[in-house]
Amino acid sequence: MLRILFSVMLIGSLLWGTGCRTTARRAAPIVVPPVAAPSPLQVTPVVPVPPVPHPAPGTNQTVALPGPRLAPLVAVPVYYPLAQWVCVTNWVRTNGLGRTVALTHNGIRAVQIVSPMGNLLLAAGSRVVRHEGVEVALGCAPQWHQGYLHVHPVDASRTLRPLLQPPAEILHTNRLLVLDPGHGGSNPGTRSCLNSRLEKEFTLDWAMRARPLLEANGWQVVLTRTNDSDLSLTGRVAVADFQQADLFVSLHFNAVAQPEPSGVETYCLTPAGLASTITRKYEDNASLMLPGNRFDPQNLHYAAKLHRSLVRQTGAVDRGIKRARFMDVLVTQQRPALLLEGGYLSNPSEARRIGDPAYRQKLAEALVRALP
């Protein structure tokens, strides 16, 4: 079963070379399977990679970097009988997170959590919750059981709690952010449907605009690339490892075959025990605890802050905060990490906006507003 991680790493660069493409459809609700004990996972020890020289921040030098240091993987339970799911009303009250209000809209039963951190709406049968105006994906759709709405135990701890009771933020001085302009060099990413301008150009411009603004807010900012150079996906993670970064943010733009989809999306790693929002036809082994899962609460917390800021600052369509396991820049991180999609270059109207420097300045300012 360990082969999944290595297969993701081997073909990741091939996938991203075709551009950041995501499906235009929301995943269908998951039907909870019967109780099944997970098979034991055979773990092969990974030999640590020694550190290598790295260019000083801000230079244009490109060096070969090692692959990420892989933490041992462990197997976790995936399936729970519905009787072991968490009753939302009792869970909110027991944990002092606020209060719940039962709602019915167009025949769909829902529960709204009213908390000091804002209102959160869950609907039976829907994998999407709304928190303070933005959409967040669940691993499993909530279900009614014995007259009360219930959620999967991992969704309660890894999705709802970080939104209603955020983990501690990075507050120390000299906070270090690695900002990763997606693609570069021979890997151009996707293209604008209007004039064939390349994603790699727009991501670098976005990062270069954001860096001085973030530095003015007290962040140290290291870019994985400062020119049109190649850097592998594992190499980008290695930059963050070498710099001992506090936070990693990868910048991208999206494209699909249809011209209609538009809007901003934010991705973080799927928690162990849950299904991903999007798999792009890659195997999605929910029983694996990946290295980046150590930071599940922080991943979602920062994803929510940045995504909400992007939506508000740009006025773009909210396509939600989503979970994935196949993105190499998220899987092996030793810090909170997320990936931002700043819009669809396949949508003529949005491609025109992305091509406008004023819009990319709004994208840069959105990062600063989210990371004061």
C-alpha positions in Angstrom: 0.0 0.0 0.0 3.0 2.3 0.4 3.4 2.3 -3.3 0.7 5.1 -3.6 2.9 7.7 -2.1 5.8 6.9 -4.3 3.6 6.7 -7.4 2.2 10.2 -6.6 5.7 11.5 -6.3 6.9 9.9 -9.6 4.0 11.2 -11.8 3.3 14.5 -10.0 5.5 16.5 -12.3 3.8 15.0 -15.4 0.4 15.9 -14.1 1.3 19.5 -13.3 3.1 19.9 -16.6 -0.4 19.9 -18.2 -1.6 22.8 -16.1 -3.7 23.0 -13.0 -6.9 21.3 -14.1 -9.7 20.4 -11.7 -13.1 19.0 -12.3 -15.9 21.5 -12.6 -18.3 19.3 -10.6 -18.7 18.9 -6.9 -18.1 15.3 -5.6 -21.2 13.3 -4.9 -22.1 12.5 -1.3 -20.4 9.4 0.1 -22.4 6.4 1.1 -21.0 5.1 4.4 -19.8 1.6 3.8 -20.2 -1.3 6.2 -17.9 -1.6 9.1 -14.6 -3.1 8.0 -11.3 -3.4 9.8 -8.4 -1.9 7.8 -5.8 -4.2 6.6 -2.4 -3.8 8.2 0.0 -1.5 6.4 3.5 -2.7 5.8 5.9 0.2 6.4 9.3 0.3 4.7 11.9 2.4 6.6 13.0 5.4 4.7 16.6 6.5 4.8 16.9 10.3 5.6 18.3 12.5 2.9 21.3 14.6 4.1 21.1 18.4 3.7 22.6 20.0 0.6 23.8 23.6 -0.2 21.1 26.0 -1.1 21.2 29.5 -2.6 20.7 32.5 -0.4 17.1 33.9 -0.4 16.4 36.2 -3.3 19.1 34.9 -5.7 18.2 33.5 -9.1 20.5 30.4 -8.8 18.9 27.1 -9.4 20.3 24.0 -7.6 19.3 20.3 -7.5 17.5 19.6 -4.2 16.9 16.3 -2.6 13.5 14.7 -2.2 11.6 15.3 1.0 12.3 13.5 4.2 9.6 10.9 4.6 8.1 10.2 8.0 6.9 6.7 8.6 3.4 6.0 7.4 0.8 4.4 9.7 -2.6 2.8 9.0 -5.7 4.3 10.5 -9.3 3.1 10.8 -11.4 4.4 7.9 -14.9 3.0 8.4 -17.1 3.7 11.3 -20.7 2.5 11.8 -23.2 5.3 11.9 -23.7 4.7 15.6 -20.1 5.8 16.2 -20.5 9.1 14.3 -20.6 12.3 16.3 -23.9 13.9 17.2 -23.4 17.6 16.2 -25.7 19.0 18.9 -24.0 17.1 21.8 -20.5 17.7 20.4 -21.0 21.4 20.2 -22.4 21.7 23.7 -19.9 19.3 25.3 -16.9 21.2 23.8 -18.3 24.7 24.6 -18.3 25.7 20.9 -21.6 27.5 20.9 -25.1 26.4 20.2 -27.0 24.6 17.4 -30.2 25.6 15.5 -32.2 23.0 13.5 -33.3 24.3 10.1 -35.2 23.1 7.1 -34.7 24.6 3.6 -36.5 23.3 0.5 -37.2 20.0 2.3 -33.5 19.5 3.3 -32.8 19.3 7.0 -29.8 21.1 8.3 -28.1 22.4 11.5 -26.5 25.7 12.0 -23.7 26.1 14.6 -23.7 29.5 16.1 -20.3 30.2 17.6 -17.9 33.0 18.6 -15.9 32.1 15.4 -18.9 32.6 13.2 -21.8 30.5 11.9 -21.4 27.2 10.3 -24.1 25.4 8.3 -24.3 21.7 7.7 -26.9 19.9 5.6 -27.8 16.3 5.6 -26.4 14.5 2.5 -24.1 17.4 1.5 -20.3 17.2 1.7 -20.1 21.0 1.6 -20.5 23.2 4.7 -20.6 27.0 4.7 -18.6 28.9 7.3 -18.6 32.7 7.4 -19.5 32.9 3.7 -17.1 30.4 2.2 -17.5 26.7 1.3 -15.5 24.0 3.0 -15.5 20.3 1.9 -16.2 17.5 4.3 -14.8 14.0 3.9 -18.3 12.4 4.4 -21.8 13.9 4.1 -23.6 14.4 7.4 -26.4 11.9 8.2 -29.5 11.9 10.4 -29.4 9.3 13.0 -32.0 8.8 15.8 -33.4 12.3 15.2 -30.1 14.2 15.3 -27.5 15.2 12.6 -24.3 13.3 12.9 -20.9 13.8 11.3 -18.0 11.5 10.7 -15.6 11.5 13.7 -12.6 12.6 11.7 -14.6 15.4 10.1 -15.6 16.6 13.6 -11.9 16.8 14.7 -10.2 17.8 11.5 -12.7 20.0 9.8 -15.3 21.4 12.2 -13.0 22.0 15.2 -10.3 24.0 13.4 -13.1 26.3 12.0 -14.9 26.7 15.4 -11.9 26.5 17.7 -8.8 27.6 15.6 -5.3 26.2 16.6 -2.7 28.6 17.8 -1.3 30.8 15.0 2.3 31.6 14.2 2.9 34.6 16.4 6.7 34.7 17.0 8.9 37.3 15.3 10.8 36.5 12.2 8.0 34.3 10.9 9.2 32.6 7.7 6.9 31.9 4.8 8.0 30.0 1.7 5.9 31.3 -1.3 5.9 28.9 -4.2 5.2 30.3 -7.7 3.8 27.3 -9.5 5.5 25.8 -12.6 8.5 27.5 -14.3 11.1 26.8 -17.0 10.1 23.8 -19.2 6.9 23.3 -17.1 4.7 26.3 -18.2 1.5 25.2 -16.5 -1.7 26.0 -18.3 -2.4 28.8 -20.9 -4.8 31.7 -21.1 -7.6 31.0 -23.5 -7.4 34.6 -24.7 -3.7 35.0 -25.7 -1.9 31.9 -24.7 0.0 33.7 -21.9 1.4 31.1 -19.5 0.4 30.2 -16.0 4.1 30.2 -14.9 4.3 33.9 -15.8 1.2 34.9 -13.7 2.2 32.8 -10.6 5.6 34.4 -10.5 4.2 37.9 -10.8 1.7 37.1 -8.0 4.5 36.0 -5.7 6.7 39.0 -6.5 3.9 41.4 -5.8 3.1 39.7 -2.5 6.6 39.4 -1.1 7.2 43.1 -0.2 3.7 43.4 1.2 4.2 40.4 3.5 7.7 41.6 4.5 6.2 44.9 5.5 3.9 42.9 7.8 6.9 41.2 9.6 7.2 38.0 7.6 10.4 36.7 6.2 9.5 35.5 2.7 11.5 33.0 0.6 10.4 32.3 -3.0 11.1 28.9 -4.4 11.9 30.6 -7.7 12.5 34.2 -8.6 12.9 33.7 -12.4 11.7 31.4 -15.1 13.6 28.4 -13.8 12.8 24.7 -13.4 12.3 23.2 -9.9 10.8 19.9 -9.1 7.8 19.5 -6.9 9.9 17.7 -4.2 12.5 20.3 -4.6 10.0 23.0 -3.7 9.3 21.1 -0.5 13.0 20.8 0.2 13.4 24.6 0.0 10.9 24.8 2.8 12.7 22.1 4.8 16.1 23.8 4.4 14.7 27.2 5.4 12.8 25.7 8.3 9.7 27.5 7.1 6.7 28.1 9.4 4.2 28.1 6.5 4.2 27.0 2.8 1.8 28.5 0.2 1.9 27.4 -3.5 0.4 29.7 -6.1 -1.4 28.5 -9.2 -4.1 29.3 -11.7 -6.7 26.8 -13.0 -8.0 25.5 -16.3 -10.6 22.9 -17.5 -11.9 21.8 -20.9 -15.1 23.8 -20.5 -15.1 27.7 -20.6 -17.8 28.1 -18.0 -16.1 27.4 -14.6 -14.6 30.3 -12.8 -13.5 31.3 -9.3 -10.9 30.6 -6.7 -10.1 27.3 -4.9 -7.9 26.4 -2.0 -6.5 23.0 -1.3 -5.0 21.4 1.7 -4.1 17.7 2.5 -6.9 15.3 3.1 -7.0 14.0 6.8 -6.3 10.3 7.3 -9.5 8.4 7.5 -11.5 10.6 5.0 -12.1 10.6 1.3 -10.5 13.4 -0.7 -12.7 16.0 -2.5 -10.8 15.5 -5.7 -8.5 12.7 -6.8 -8.0 13.4 -10.6 -8.3 9.6 -11.1 -5.4 8.8 -8.7 -5.9 6.2 -6.0 -7.1 7.8 -2.8 -6.0 5.6 0.1 -7.8 7.0 3.1 -6.0 4.6 5.5 -2.6 6.3 5.1 -1.4 8.8 7.6 0.9 11.0 5.5 3.6 13.3 6.9 1.7 16.4 6.2 -1.3 15.1 8.3 0.5 16.1 11.4 -0.7 19.7 10.6 -4.3 18.9 9.6 -5.9 21.6 12.0 -3.4 24.2 11.0 -3.7 23.4 7.3 -7.4 24.0 7.3 -7.1 27.1 9.6 -4.7 28.9 7.3 -6.6 27.6 4.2 -9.8 29.1 5.5 -8.2 32.5 6.3 -6.5 32.8 2.9 -9.5 31.5 0.9 -11.9 33.9 2.6 -9.5 36.8 1.9 -9.2 35.8 -1.8 -13.0 35.7 -2.2 -13.5 39.0 -0.5 -10.6 40.9 -2.1 -11.3 39.8 -5.7 -15.0 39.3 -5.7 -14.4 36.0 -7.5 -16.7 33.0 -7.4 -16.1 30.9 -4.3 -15.3 27.3 -5.4 -14.5 26.2 -1.9 -11.7 24.8 0.3 -11.0 21.3 -0.9 -8.9 18.3 0.2 -6.5 16.2 -2.0 -3.7 13.7 -1.5 -2.1 13.7 -4.9 -0.4 17.1 -4.7 3.3 16.5 -4.0 3.8 19.9 -2.5 1.4 19.1 0.3 1.9 15.4 1.0 5.4 15.5 2.8 5.4 19.0 4.3 6.7 19.4 7.9 4.7 22.6 8.4 1.2 23.9 7.6 0.9 24.0 3.8 -1.8 24.8 1.2 -2.2 25.5 -2.5 -4.1 28.4 -3.9 -5.8 28.5 -7.4 -6.3 32.2 -8.2 -8.8 31.7 -11.1 -9.5 29.9 -14.3 -7.4 30.8 -17.3 -9.9 28.7 -19.4 -12.7 31.1 -18.7 -12.5 34.1 -21.1 -13.8 36.7 -18.6 -11.6 35.5 -15.8 -8.6 35.1 -18.0 -9.0 38.8 -18.9 -9.0 39.7 -15.2 -6.0 37.5 -14.5 -4.1 39.2 -17.3 -4.7 42.6 -15.7 -1.9 43.6 -13.3 -4.4 45.3 -11.1 -6.2 42.0 -10.5 -2.9 40.2 -9.6 -2.3 43.1 -7.2 -5.6 42.2 -5.5 -4.5 38.6 -5.3 -1.3 39.7 -3.6 -3.1 42.0 -1.2 -5.4 39.2 -0.3 -2.5 37.2 1.1 -1.4 40.1 3.2 -4.9 40.7 4.7 -5.0 37.0 5.6 -1.5 36.9 7.2 -1.2 40.1 9.2 
